[in-house]
Amino acid sequence: MKGHKTTFAGMFGHAAGEMPSVGRIEIPLIQRDYAQGRRGALVETIRHDFLDALIGAVGGGEPLDLDFVYGEIEDSALKPLDGQQRLTTLFLLHWYLAARTDRLGDAERILKLTYATRPTAELFCRQLVNPQHPLTDDFAAPSEWITNQSWYLYAWRHDPTVQAMLVMLDAIHDRLGQAHVDLEEAWSRLIAKDRPAVSFYFLPIDDMPSGDELYIKMNSRGKPLTGFENFKARFEKLLAEGTDAERFNRIIHKIDGAWTDVLWQFDGGDDIVDDEFLRYFEFVVEVCEWRDGETMQSATLFERTERAFGPANPRREQHLDFMEHAFDTWVGVDDVREVFASVFTESDSAQTAADQEKVPLFDATDINLFASCLHSYGIKRGRNRQFSLAETLFLLAVLVHRQYRTDNFARRVRVLRNLIDLADDEVREARMTDLVPGVELLIRGASLEELRGFNPDRVRDEQAKQAFNGTDLEVVIHRLEDHPLLRGRIFAFDLEPATLRARANAFVRITEPDAWGLFAAALLAKGDYGFDFGSGRIRQFGTRAASQASRWREVFSHSGRGRNGELRSALAALLDEVSASDEPTLSSLERAAAEFVTSRQASGRHDWRYYLVAYPAMREGETGIYYGEHRPTRGIWGYSMCMLRTASLTGSAYYRDPYLLAIYRASAVEARINDPWFRGYETAPRWLQLSRSGGGIRCVEEGFQLAAPQDADASNRFHAICRAHGATGTGFLPIRQVEVDGELIDAEDRVVVGAALVRALVEAGI
């Protein structure tokens, strides 16, 4: 039997030809509850769109055709197998208009819909349409009025269908009011036989064994539209507003054709590309938002799409051009990965990237940025994006290059990598409105002076390096940029053509992870290369721990070339020395440290740098972070320090006192001394304690404070041994010191003195 075009009211008329008469609509048990009135972002979007179409039609707009309604008829009862949600919403719309225009009695014959899914829902429908329950003068909103009626049962509060109907009735009420629809005219249009406002094709099924069997065969039509299907339908409607017919038809055709074909190879194994399309589309939308100088991440994707591609946006055509290119550029590309592999390489190939004229992406999960975007764009773990903002800018750079066929792309995208790698302070959502236009300018050939939003030190570094473009030193600079401890920022190097190549080669040698411990000592021997990040209390140095490469990166890139003179001077001196030596690298580093120690011993200047270079124990901290007491005259450190193994001094973290640890190690009696771990602030006293007696020593500026054991005999012997090692009668052992530039510096090695004292105390049984 073919379908018959009819209306909700028209179904209840007399049979005409092959069109049977329907006496009532009964939602069968096999169907789900009424869903269009549920709460939730996706359902609210569906409800909004459906009501938009319905209210537009009954309000005088173009008539609405709702496609097919399938069902079987038993004893004049229509049991819908497909169309339940639409029929229920139409039932509610008819009731609302009939009730508001005082026609419940006249409409009784067509308000015949019940739910067999739940007895409570069936009873609610009967009570709702009862002509004895007309609206009263206190009517304001449907749900409020209905729930306050005497016939409204408490049990209905727990029926999902009833509650969904109340939500839908409120939505109908609000939308009709917002549209200022004349309710009398709306009712007339809704029940009109000629050119009705809302119609559909009614298809009775009478040649199947049972409705259950048909429902099973049709279960795909019983499912709600996917998020992608809803989005596509709404986008098509949006695109139709103000877009020329040629562009409209072209885009709609490609969404279901060429663009979908591109995505199939990235389907993620589920044979569906809906999610992949929406993620890439969100990338496109977000780029357009940033181009417009704003973002709407708190809004839904379609609301953001409406803002970017709607008729009200003056940049709409530019955004549509970009959207088309973002998809079109991959159409016909046999190997998308190769497009990216021709320019980028993974971090484990960074050492050879410069020679291949490629750019390592150190933190990218996959150099195939298109595939990575499809799989993870917009997904967050906590506050972090899985597809990072840096990856977003790299992908944009590729698209801009492909759109405008720019030259020198590898060189320009290398500059971009240098500007944004590990630049969390700059590459954040609030700055993307500057960074996105900056990327487009950079890739299209603009000068660095025109860019906004990037770190000034990095920009100046790139400007300085441009002098070497096209020379034989360009590849040398690129190799340095690709070093895992530099990652694009070579602030620590003086860009002197005569020494650059040799220093670069030496840098590679001394920064092998197995050399880090000696490298830290040798570099400190050449100068105070660390940087301050705590008002003189906290300094960051390098570390011997292979897991802490980021600490070295911070040392080399914390300050730009104009503010890191001591680092550049120390590094240059060490690199020149290693480069000029025929010794193995480790031997060169050992010699540099040893010569410094010998020189300081000969001059009697045992400052904090001497101790950190001379004693490996004082460089054991994994993080390379030290807390110390700040000397006011020259800002140098004294003899009270904390050496951190974690990033924080406070909380539950334990740390070392490097002076006490060096004494502990040098004493050769560690088994008789408590292993010196400490907690708390750096101002708290720290004692190296003897295990047997509890006596101990504490390192202070002028020497050592002494704490005798509680036992009287042990205390007497403790003081006697301390006096023999130079202690005064006040529980203090001074260290000989000399004044240098207004500060007192040790003239003798306090680690040697302290270790000798502790060893003597332990050997005496204390």
VOGU-3710 file (C-alpha; in Angstrom, 3 decimals, decimal comma):
1> mkghkttfag> 0,000/0,000/0,000  1,364/3,410/-0,872  1,586/6,223/1,621  -1,213/8,751/1,940  -0,562/12,376/2,640  -2,564/13,457/5,674  -2,451/15,452/8,888  -2,742/14,592/12,550  -6,371/15,702/12,585  -7,025/14,245/9,143
11> mfghaagemp> -6,218/10,695/10,247  -9,291/10,718/12,475  -11,711/11,411/9,628  -13,758/8,920/7,635  -12,008/6,330/5,503  -11,352/7,587/1,986  -10,308/5,120/-0,725  -7,423/3,055/0,581  -6,841/5,472/3,429  -8,241/3,756/6,543
21> svgrieipli> -9,916/5,598/9,367  -8,070/5,885/12,685  -10,049/6,006/15,894  -7,120/6,432/18,284  -3,312/6,300/18,466  -1,795/3,826/20,881  1,965/3,828/21,499  2,792/0,098/21,817  4,796/-1,492/24,609  7,711/-2,171/22,270
31> qrdyaqgrrg> 8,320/1,561/21,877  10,413/3,663/24,212  9,209/6,537/26,388  8,572/9,934/24,882  12,043/11,420/24,353  11,679/14,809/22,661  10,877/16,425/25,999  13,860/15,058/27,856  16,501/17,347/29,293  20,059/17,429/27,991
41> alvetirhdf> 22,047/19,444/25,474  21,522/17,130/22,495  17,770/16,633/23,076  17,302/20,346/23,686  18,913/21,037/20,317  16,613/18,545/18,606  13,553/19,979/20,401  14,543/23,529/19,502  14,940/22,713/15,828  11,735/20,679/15,561
51> ldaligavgg> 9,650/23,329/17,318  11,298/26,009/15,204  9,965/24,232/12,131  6,522/23,522/13,618  5,931/27,024/14,991  7,153/28,549/11,768  4,582/26,525/9,827  1,579/27,149/12,090  2,601/30,793/12,403  2,084/31,423/8,706
61> gepldldfvy> 5,318/30,190/7,169  5,811/27,518/4,560  3,927/24,248/5,220  5,990/21,507/6,869  6,199/17,930/5,581  7,261/15,428/8,244  8,008/12,475/5,948  6,497/8,991/6,624  4,687/7,644/9,654  4,568/3,835/9,665
71> geiedsalkp> 2,226/1,694/11,717  -0,307/-1,092/11,878  -4,007/-0,662/12,590  -5,912/-3,023/14,848  -9,556/-2,309/15,724  -9,124/1,268/14,442  -6,146/1,787/16,775  -2,951/3,005/15,047  0,126/1,504/16,664  3,055/3,489/15,234
81> ldgqqrlttl> 6,266/1,658/14,537  8,093/4,754/13,284  6,920/8,301/14,004  6,038/7,947/17,681  7,993/11,037/18,728  6,554/13,246/15,980  2,989/12,082/16,616  3,301/12,736/20,347  4,627/16,254/19,781  1,798/16,940/17,305
91> fllhwylaar> -0,705/15,618/19,875  0,678/18,051/22,468  0,623/20,957/20,012  -3,013/20,217/19,126  -3,976/19,986/22,803  -2,222/23,266/23,634  -3,911/25,214/20,818  -7,303/23,597/21,503  -7,051/24,322/25,211  -5,866/27,927/24,720
101> tdrlgdaeri> -8,679/28,618/22,192  -11,331/26,893/24,323  -11,890/24,045/21,871  -11,215/20,976/24,005  -14,764/19,739/23,487  -14,613/20,154/19,708  -11,146/18,597/19,540  -11,994/15,582/21,694  -12,334/13,282/18,681  -8,743/13,961/17,482
111> lkltyatrpt> -6,998/14,126/20,858  -6,887/10,352/21,033  -3,345/9,324/21,935  -2,324/7,022/24,766  0,852/5,271/25,865  0,710/1,544/26,473  4,292/1,720/27,703  3,128/2,791/31,181  -0,353/2,867/32,767  0,520/6,180/34,405
121> aelfcrqlvn> 1,273/7,794/31,035  -1,939/6,411/29,560  -3,988/7,874/32,415  -2,215/11,226/32,141  -3,075/11,513/28,443  -6,759/10,764/29,132  -6,963/13,285/31,957  -5,122/15,957/29,983  -7,611/15,965/27,094  -10,725/15,583/29,230
131> pqhpltddfa> -13,120/18,409/28,237  -14,028/18,649/31,930  -10,511/19,977/32,564  -10,452/23,301/30,687  -7,830/25,936/31,359  -8,593/28,268/34,235  -7,882/31,951/34,714  -4,698/31,250/36,675  -3,026/29,604/33,667  0,524/30,956/33,174
141> apsewitnqs> 2,636/28,054/31,976  1,469/24,532/31,078  3,584/22,500/33,501  2,838/24,783/36,444  -0,893/24,813/35,757  -1,165/21,055/35,139  0,806/20,012/38,226  -1,393/22,246/40,394  -4,662/20,622/39,229  -6,584/18,289/41,505
151> wylyawrhdp> -6,569/15,572/38,856  -2,748/15,567/38,640  -1,427/12,466/40,430  1,729/12,366/42,533  2,898/9,185/40,758  3,207/11,087/37,479  6,214/12,920/38,893  8,213/9,734/38,370  6,960/8,867/34,907  9,586/9,906/32,284
161> tvqamlvmld> 6,981/10,191/29,512  4,721/12,471/31,551  7,638/14,637/32,642  8,901/14,868/29,063  5,424/15,941/27,893  5,390/18,734/30,470  8,765/19,964/29,252  7,558/19,931/25,649  4,339/21,776/26,519  6,352/24,511/28,229
171> aihdrlgqah> 8,604/24,723/25,174  5,573/25,010/22,853  4,134/27,719/25,098  7,392/29,684/25,112  8,042/29,396/21,377  4,528/30,432/20,378  4,788/33,398/22,710  8,192/34,422/21,435  6,959/34,251/17,849  3,806/36,241/18,727
181> vdleeawsrl> 1,673/33,665/16,920  -2,078/34,260/16,740  -3,431/31,078/18,361  -6,793/31,156/16,572  -5,100/31,351/13,176  -2,561/28,729/14,220  -5,372/26,297/15,084  -7,064/26,932/11,760  -3,854/26,312/9,832  -3,129/23,155/11,810
191> iakdrpavsf> -6,461/21,432/11,069  -6,991/22,867/7,586  -7,832/20,331/4,893  -6,487/22,480/2,075  -2,807/23,421/2,445  -2,472/22,365/6,099  0,443/23,777/8,081  1,852/20,350/9,017  1,428/17,106/7,115  3,062/13,711/6,699
201> yflpiddmps> 2,685/10,502/4,715  0,758/7,847/6,591  1,751/4,298/5,641  -0,328/1,527/7,261  1,427/-1,847/7,336  -0,903/-4,801/6,918  1,228/-7,364/5,132  3,655/-8,251/7,933  3,202/-11,033/10,531  3,444/-8,608/13,431
211> gdelyikmns> 4,466/-5,116/14,334  7,191/-6,509/16,582  8,889/-8,176/13,620  8,653/-5,015/11,563  10,037/-2,942/14,398  13,037/-5,239/14,649  13,697/-4,918/10,925  13,315/-1,154/11,138  15,285/-0,596/14,339  17,777/1,663/12,633
221> rgkpltgfen> 14,932/4,106/11,973  13,893/3,802/15,600  17,237/5,234/16,750  17,593/8,975/17,261  19,698/10,884/14,797  23,375/10,921/15,656  25,079/14,103/16,766  26,709/14,349/13,362  23,407/13,915/11,512  21,773/16,607/13,611
231> fkarfeklla> 24,738/18,909/13,140  24,807/18,353/9,385  21,090/19,102/9,054  21,413/22,314/11,038  24,557/23,355/9,184  22,818/22,821/5,852  20,011/25,109/6,975  22,508/27,713/8,180  24,453/27,524/4,941  21,314/28,081/2,897
241> egtdaerfnr> 20,889/31,512/4,472  22,688/33,999/2,266  25,018/31,584/0,464  24,950/31,557/-3,305  23,433/28,420/-4,796  26,660/27,282/-6,440  28,664/27,334/-3,194  25,790/25,834/-1,196  25,373/22,879/-3,555  29,108/22,368/-3,806
251> iihkidgawt> 29,669/22,185/-0,035  26,643/19,997/0,695  27,689/17,612/-2,060  31,244/17,384/-0,719  30,190/16,763/2,887  28,507/13,528/1,843  30,992/12,832/-0,939  34,645/13,787/-1,357  35,203/14,991/2,199  33,731/11,868/3,741
261> dvlwqfdggd> 35,821/9,740/1,378  38,973/11,419/2,706  38,043/10,579/6,293  37,336/6,884/5,773  41,019/5,944/6,044  41,023/7,476/9,555  37,774/5,935/10,869  39,360/4,592/14,035  38,192/1,046/13,348  34,466/1,596/13,911
271> divddeflry> 33,544/2,131/10,249  32,063/5,533/11,158  33,626/8,924/10,502  31,058/11,122/12,268  33,310/11,924/15,221  36,318/12,489/12,997  34,377/14,966/10,872  33,097/16,898/13,871  36,546/17,109/15,483  38,159/18,468/12,337
281> fefvvevcew> 35,224/20,810/11,829  35,683/22,105/15,375  39,329/22,828/14,534  38,171/24,855/11,515  35,557/26,716/13,560  38,006/27,526/16,333  40,558/28,916/13,873  37,805/31,141/12,456  36,897/32,288/15,963  40,494/33,210/16,706
291> rdgetmqsat> 40,701/35,061/13,399  37,659/37,028/14,524  39,397/37,835/17,792  37,152/35,783/20,033  36,243/32,316/21,186  32,961/30,677/22,232  34,212/27,424/23,732  31,499/27,464/26,393  28,871/27,373/23,641  27,846/24,301/21,650
301> lferterafg> 29,673/23,496/18,448  26,691/24,536/16,355  26,308/27,840/18,190  29,958/28,520/17,452  29,441/27,398/13,844  26,486/29,766/13,579  28,652/32,612/14,827  31,510/31,844/12,428  29,569/30,984/9,266  26,272/32,793/9,816
311> panprreqhl> 25,120/35,693/7,635  25,813/38,191/10,419  29,586/37,558/10,337  31,265/40,032/7,947  34,127/37,534/7,448  31,744/34,740/6,543  33,005/34,296/2,987  36,635/34,173/4,126  35,748/31,588/6,744  33,879/29,483/4,193
321> dfmehafdtw> 36,899/29,697/1,868  39,110/28,421/4,665  36,676/25,650/5,576  36,513/24,425/1,991  40,277/24,511/1,621  40,815/22,742/4,967  38,890/19,743/3,601  39,614/20,063/-0,131  43,360/20,081/0,369  43,309/16,393/1,373
331> vgvddvrevf> 41,046/15,243/-1,457  43,026/13,121/-3,899  46,077/12,863/-1,614  47,101/9,209/-1,666  49,364/9,394/1,388  48,448/12,158/3,809  51,157/11,131/6,242  53,816/11,670/3,591  52,694/15,290/3,227  53,713/15,875/6,840
341> asvftesdsa> 56,715/13,542/6,736  58,190/15,606/3,906  58,554/18,516/6,357  58,405/17,153/9,901  60,081/14,322/11,753  59,664/12,700/15,154  61,832/13,760/18,074  63,860/10,520/18,012  65,139/11,541/14,555  66,041/15,078/15,611
351> qtaadqekvp> 69,809/14,559/15,269  69,571/14,038/11,505  66,614/16,308/10,767  68,644/19,396/9,843  70,666/17,497/7,243  67,388/16,316/5,675  65,933/19,856/5,801  63,178/18,670/8,127  61,831/20,002/11,406  61,457/17,792/14,505
361> lfdatdinlf> 58,182/18,157/16,389  59,308/17,233/19,889  55,950/16,880/21,637  53,610/15,936/18,792  51,849/12,631/19,363  51,979/12,008/15,609  53,627/14,053/12,853  50,516/13,293/10,783  48,782/16,271/12,314  45,659/15,789/10,213
371> asclhsygik> 45,095/12,269/11,551  45,886/13,352/15,098  43,427/16,229/14,805  40,673/13,895/13,577  41,170/11,591/16,534  41,629/14,018/19,419  40,820/17,647/18,634  38,724/19,260/21,347  39,228/16,383/23,794  40,693/17,409/27,133
381> rgrnrqfsla> 42,328/15,593/30,012  41,642/17,895/32,895  42,576/21,305/31,528  45,008/19,996/28,935  44,107/19,487/25,294  45,047/16,128/23,815  45,652/17,858/20,499  47,706/20,743/21,812  47,539/24,383/20,851  51,046/24,061/19,411
391> etlfllavlv> 49,880/21,188/17,184  46,918/23,338/16,190  49,274/26,083/15,013  51,479/23,614/13,123  48,447/22,170/11,324  47,257/25,664/10,490  50,708/26,459/9,108  50,501/23,439/6,776  47,046/24,469/5,569  48,148/28,054/4,933
401> hrqyrtdnfa> 51,180/26,803/3,018  49,072/24,495/0,880  46,425/27,152/0,296  48,827/29,883/-0,814  51,672/27,678/-2,133  54,217/29,578/-0,053  57,965/29,272/-0,555  60,661/28,430/2,024  58,057/26,562/4,046  60,536/24,302/5,868
411> rrvrvlrnli> 62,554/27,318/6,988  59,482/29,278/8,065  57,839/26,412/9,912  61,169/25,845/11,677  60,980/29,437/12,902  57,430/28,722/14,078  58,627/25,616/15,929  61,334/27,668/17,628  58,800/30,302/18,669  56,157/28,006/20,171
421> dladdevrea> 57,912/24,857/21,416  57,583/24,668/25,208  56,180/28,219/25,205  53,308/27,576/27,603  53,287/31,180/28,817  52,625/32,401/25,282  50,848/29,494/23,605  47,608/29,499/25,556  43,998/30,003/24,614  43,895/33,659/25,649
431> rmtdlvpgve> 46,752/34,446/23,226  45,523/32,496/20,217  43,762/35,532/18,786  47,250/36,985/18,213  49,080/33,756/17,438  46,746/32,528/14,675  47,106/35,673/12,540  50,818/35,619/13,384  51,205/32,103/12,003  49,440/33,091/8,801
441> llirgaslee> 51,665/36,147/8,401  54,817/34,156/9,091  54,061/31,348/6,646  53,008/33,801/3,939  56,313/35,648/4,129  55,874/38,488/6,620  58,841/39,782/8,581  59,281/38,809/12,195  58,679/42,414/13,225  55,063/42,090/12,101
451> lrgfnpdrvr> 54,248/39,198/14,436  52,353/39,645/17,690  51,916/37,406/20,698  55,222/35,535/20,564  57,953/35,701/23,207  60,204/38,721/22,490  63,413/36,852/23,418  62,549/34,115/20,947  61,687/36,601/18,220  65,014/38,421/18,708
461> deqakqafng> 66,834/35,089/18,611  65,186/34,260/15,281  66,053/37,673/13,915  69,700/37,197/14,868  69,825/33,769/13,235  68,453/35,092/9,938  71,895/36,518/9,155  73,091/32,937/8,588  70,352/31,939/6,120  71,896/30,612/2,949
471> tdlevvihrl> 75,364/30,195/4,484  77,166/26,999/5,438  76,456/27,815/9,098  72,681/27,652/8,638  72,686/23,876/9,019  74,951/24,205/12,078  72,362/26,473/13,696  69,576/24,094/12,725  71,411/21,177/14,354  71,751/23,199/17,544
481> edhpllrgri> 68,059/24,103/17,401  67,176/20,428/17,139  69,261/19,468/20,186  66,918/18,054/22,858  68,324/20,424/25,511  67,785/23,518/23,332  64,685/22,799/21,222  64,901/25,881/19,049  66,314/28,386/21,527  70,075/28,939/21,269
491> fafdlepatl> 70,194/31,946/23,597  73,192/30,426/25,376  75,415/30,804/22,286  77,183/33,857/20,984  76,490/33,795/17,259  80,113/34,328/16,253  80,854/32,821/12,823  84,477/32,040/13,699  83,644/29,847/16,692  80,085/28,705/16,106
501> raranafvri> 80,771/25,407/14,343  83,419/24,225/16,817  81,326/25,215/19,820  78,267/23,492/18,391  80,194/20,251/17,888  81,639/20,450/21,419  78,179/21,091/22,856  76,892/17,860/21,363  79,781/15,973/23,011  79,484/17,406/26,518
511> tepdawglfa> 75,688/17,071/26,684  75,515/13,312/26,307  73,441/12,178/29,323  76,309/10,168/30,828  78,360/13,386/30,980  75,772/15,572/32,710  77,245/15,201/36,178  80,702/16,333/35,080  79,224/18,901/32,707  77,400/20,560/35,617
521> aallakgdyg> 80,658/20,735/37,603  82,812/21,982/34,724  80,291/24,616/33,660  79,990/25,933/37,225  83,786/26,052/37,321  83,664/28,518/34,432  81,007/30,738/36,020  77,729/31,012/37,926  75,573/29,839/35,029  72,392/29,195/37,047
531> fdfgsgrirq> 69,392/31,474/37,077  67,432/32,904/39,954  63,689/32,410/40,347  63,079/33,266/43,966  64,390/36,690/44,996  67,881/35,355/45,527  66,702/32,358/47,579  66,271/29,869/44,759  68,540/29,006/41,857  68,284/26,486/39,055
541> fgtraasqas> 71,364/24,622/37,859  71,867/21,604/35,651  71,506/18,079/36,934  73,099/14,682/36,512  69,685/12,949/36,430  68,839/11,697/32,934  65,119/12,045/33,731  65,476/15,783/34,341  66,415/17,066/30,878  63,870/19,861/31,294
551> rwrevfshsg> 66,109/21,406/33,994  68,945/21,852/31,510  66,505/23,289/28,970  65,386/25,830/31,556  68,986/26,781/32,252  69,775/27,340/28,584  66,563/29,122/27,624  65,294/30,904/30,724  66,710/34,279/29,699  67,297/35,815/26,297
561> rgrngelrsa> 70,709/36,662/24,920  70,597/40,137/26,420  70,140/38,847/29,982  72,245/35,687/30,233  75,772/37,024/29,939  77,220/34,862/32,718  75,776/31,681/31,197  77,023/32,536/27,706  80,476/33,425/29,014  80,786/30,229/31,068
571> laalldevsa> 79,495/27,995/28,274  81,705/29,613/25,641  84,811/29,176/27,807  84,040/25,513/28,462  83,173/24,747/24,836  86,371/26,397/23,590  88,415/24,383/26,067  86,770/21,069/25,138  86,988/21,857/21,424  90,715/22,594/21,654
581> sdeptlssle> 91,502/19,439/23,622  92,463/16,074/22,152  91,290/14,321/25,330  88,104/12,313/25,595  85,153/14,495/26,486  84,792/13,229/30,061  88,487/13,789/30,678  88,217/17,367/29,411  85,316/18,033/31,768  87,126/16,453/34,703
591> raaaefvtsr> 90,217/18,567/34,018  88,185/21,800/33,785  86,600/21,107/37,171  89,843/19,952/38,779  91,793/23,021/37,629  89,150/25,287/39,149  89,245/23,412/42,467  93,058/23,510/42,579  93,087/27,229/41,781  90,607/28,030/44,556
601> qasgrhdwry> 92,494/25,886/47,060  95,731/27,663/46,180  94,127/31,096/46,626  92,314/30,101/49,802  88,921/31,074/48,386  86,467/28,344/49,282  83,145/29,873/48,260  79,919/28,031/47,463  80,974/27,458/43,833  84,178/25,798/45,009
611> ylvaypamre> 82,255/23,366/47,191  79,665/22,476/44,531  82,397/21,804/41,979  84,740/19,973/44,366  82,210/17,582/45,928  79,927/15,430/43,718  77,681/14,806/46,741  76,736/18,472/46,634  75,374/17,992/43,100  73,300/14,869/43,815
621> getgiyygeh> 69,948/16,675/43,837  67,841/15,368/40,938  66,227/18,688/40,083  69,283/20,953/40,182  67,276/23,350/42,379  68,937/24,931/45,420  67,598/27,130/48,197  70,147/29,295/49,953  70,614/32,253/52,257  71,016/35,423/50,250
631> rptrgiwgys> 73,978/37,625/51,161  72,932/41,260/50,846  76,237/42,900/49,829  76,895/41,160/46,526  74,000/38,750/46,279  76,249/35,676/46,473  75,378/32,582/48,422  76,872/31,561/51,739  77,176/28,257/53,554  73,571/27,380/54,313
641> mcmlrtaslt> 71,858/25,633/51,396  69,148/23,102/50,599  69,496/20,734/47,629  66,131/19,553/46,290  65,220/16,195/44,808  61,693/17,446/43,953  60,480/20,749/42,571  59,213/22,047/45,921  60,834/22,663/49,275  57,620/22,623/51,282
651> gsayyrdpyl> 54,961/19,999/51,866  56,034/16,381/52,333  59,198/16,668/50,211  62,537/15,645/51,698  65,736/17,360/50,670  69,442/17,455/51,456  71,765/20,000/53,024  74,617/19,723/50,473  77,353/20,728/52,963  76,230/18,184/55,549
661> laiyrasave> 75,815/15,527/52,859  79,378/16,130/51,608  80,684/15,814/55,188  78,631/12,646/55,664  80,082/11,114/52,491  83,663/12,228/53,235  83,618/10,988/56,838  83,974/7,317/55,815  81,820/6,410/58,862  78,363/6,850/57,291
671> arindpwfrg> 77,041/3,721/59,011  77,417/5,457/62,396  75,699/8,699/61,318  72,024/9,311/60,610  71,462/9,711/56,885  70,835/13,494/56,618  67,400/14,051/55,057  65,396/17,158/55,974  61,945/18,715/55,632  60,567/22,212/56,132
681> yetaprwlql> 61,735/25,682/55,186  65,377/26,459/54,468  65,572/28,622/57,595  64,923/25,631/59,892  68,075/24,321/61,646  69,585/21,177/60,056  71,867/18,867/62,063  74,155/16,022/61,064  73,464/13,656/63,947  75,594/10,850/65,388
691> srsgggircv> 73,553/7,650/65,576  74,908/6,355/68,885  74,867/9,440/71,099  72,584/11,923/69,397  75,291/14,580/69,288  75,735/16,517/66,078  76,991/19,471/64,073  75,233/22,171/62,083  76,690/24,180/59,206  76,380/27,980/59,637
701> eegfqlaapq> 78,054/30,956/57,982  81,125/31,196/60,251  81,618/27,469/60,816  79,796/24,750/62,770  77,437/24,832/65,699  77,944/21,860/68,008  75,313/19,887/69,943  76,689/17,626/72,656  75,018/14,320/73,671  72,687/14,268/76,668
711> dadasnrfha> 74,809/11,719/78,511  77,246/13,576/80,787  80,259/11,348/80,088  79,630/11,351/76,339  79,143/15,134/76,500  82,503/15,662/78,187  84,302/13,493/75,651  82,394/15,240/72,817  83,591/18,697/73,936  87,150/17,484/74,435
721> icrahgatgt> 87,365/16,115/70,899  85,728/19,262/69,463  88,276/21,485/71,305  91,056/19,366/69,886  89,712/20,201/66,424  89,565/23,935/67,129  86,213/24,419/68,817  85,706/27,284/71,246  84,225/26,864/74,686  80,801/28,049/73,510
731> gflpirqvev> 79,818/25,001/71,446  81,132/26,449/68,208  83,850/25,397/65,784  84,948/28,362/63,635  86,257/28,081/60,087  89,100/30,388/59,095  87,726/33,005/56,720  88,990/35,976/54,731  87,134/39,043/53,555  86,641/39,320/49,799
741> dgelidaedr> 84,721/42,311/48,448  83,011/42,842/51,740  82,004/39,219/52,312  83,627/36,513/54,445  84,836/33,512/52,426  86,205/30,253/53,842  89,993/30,162/53,811  89,978/26,455/54,592  87,787/23,598/53,365  84,944/23,212/55,856
751> vvvgaalvra> 83,984/19,810/54,432  87,451/18,488/55,296  87,249/20,036/58,783  83,720/18,758/59,417  84,445/15,242/58,133  87,555/14,980/60,317  85,617/16,055/63,406  82,714/13,656/62,811  85,085/10,790/62,107  86,994/11,465/65,347
761> lveagi> 83,773/11,554/67,352  82,549/8,245/65,894  85,912/6,555/66,420  85,782/7,698/70,033  82,522/5,797/70,466  80,351/8,892/70,721
//
